[in-house]
Amino acid sequence: MPVVNIDIDAVTATPGPDLLTPDNCAVLFVDHQPQMFFGTGSGDRTAIINATVGLAKAAKVFDVPVVLSTVAAESFSGPLLPQLADVFPERKTVDRTTMNAWEDVAFVEAVKATGRTKLVIAGLWTEVCVVLPALSALAQGYEVYVVTDASGGVSPQAHEHAVQRMIQAGAVPVTWVQVLLEFQRDWARTETYGPTTEVVKEHGGAYGLGIVYAQAVIGEHAAG
């Protein structure tokens, strides 16, 4: 490992600038649609749906800007995943003809309107509708975080190779629970403690059951 000179006196209990916060990022959902799910073979589709909705609720709890997008919704791919649309009933979905969302003016304008430079992206399929806008955004100076468990490809290889391609270009792979807890970061943040644990209980699998158990046995304010 390289030698790093540290000024011990200057070290403080301060979060690093690379962490995701509700104030520095936007979450982009790209092409979570029926036809895209039909072709997804990289992992369990029910798990991908669960992760996608969990990520959506995480963004809503922390009031993070969200961009929803579909491709050829009326002619081929079908409507936005209903469970996702239900989280943001007031949000307009940007429908496109382009496989690369970053080549659609309305989509890019929606991203720019968030004012955020860190982009958290999830979508179907990883090797097309995620990798293309991710690489395009990186090329224009954005920081990109790919939510791998809320994304899926046509095969395990297609998904994994797309993730590796994005990593090599500078993107950071994350999971939906990681994003949620990075937003929360401190269980003493009482204003979001309850909503955060509710999202975990609904979508966090065994972790969520652990919180149910802890709150039942230890008390309602048992930390996650």
Summary of the structure (lengths in Angstrom):
residues: 224
radius of gyration: 18.2
end to end distance: 33.7
largest distance: 61.9
contacts: 714
relative contact order: 0.16
helix: 52%
strand: 14%
